[in-house]
């Protein structure tokens, strides 16, 4: 059991040994260990683009949820209901988008997409659902390695790349 857990934390068989030097001082860049380019299409997406794409998806989910949640006064119960429906809408947008199209509306707008590190063609809904749940938990999404892969990406074997 401990071997499985340690392998998962290390990123599976694709992970390289941890290096304490900074990326700039040793000439490494995010995605180098996966033979990805340093910049341009196919390179690892920046954290800023990923964050803006997430914000766009959250705003879109809230706008869609407001179409179905009965308008009412801004009571705590109404706001809480809207929040739950927005989260569910975001989850569905994320799972369908990344599971079948490797991108969400926000990612598409920012020119990024999700790719499997094992070279597989599609993420599929089960992996996409696990990834979305971990993003919703926040902590796995803000702990990342030098390849800008958060724990949510490492858990399902994905990486976020630039499309343009």
Secondary structure as UniProt FT lines:
FT   HELIX           2..9
FT   TURN            10..11
FT   HELIX           12..14
FT   TURN            23..27
FT   TURN            30..31
FT   HELIX           32..34
FT   TURN            41..42
FT   HELIX           47..68
FT   HELIX           76..101
FT   HELIX           105..110
FT   STRAND          112..116
FT   TURN            117..118
FT   HELIX           125..136
FT   HELIX           139..142
FT   TURN            146..147
FT   HELIX           151..156
FT   STRAND          158..162
//
